[in-house]
Amino acid sequence: MYKSQELLQKNEINGKELEYLLLERKNERVDFLLLDVREKYEYNEKRIAGVDYLVPLSDFFNKISEIEGFKSKPIIVKCKLGGRSAQAQQHMMSMGFEKVVNLAGGITHYEGETI
């Protein structure tokens, strides 16, 4: 069994761990933001249920201000395969976001609920 706070301290989580964290958040046992950094057309095609913000990497520095007030809150970043979200993770850490976790494998390796 996973422990929510331990997962949110990792640099990277997998799809099963995200499924668990989303369930824990739904049951109000943990709090974090889920950030999608894919392009809007990708987001509109398929997204993980529970995404809080869309901040496409192509417009990252203009859109990141939307979550500027959440620098101390754990944030999970995701994309299609994990590459763009890893870039966003590095940018966010350098901007003072305290805990940013990358979803390894992105939405491609996520088997939970999508819309």
Number of C-alpha atoms within 10 A of each C-alpha: 5 10 11 18 13 8 17 23 13 12 15 19 18 16 18 14 19 22 17 17 22 25 14 15 16 12 10 9 12 15 18 18 19 23 23 28 26 23 16 12 8 14 18 10 8 11 17 21 13 16 17 14 16 20 23 23 19 12 11 15 13 11 15 17 11 11 16 13 9 14 16 13 15 20 24 23 30 28 27 22 17 21 16 20 28 23 14 26 23 14 15 21 14 10 12 11 20 14 19 30 23 27 27 24 19 24 21 12 15 20 12 14 11 12 10
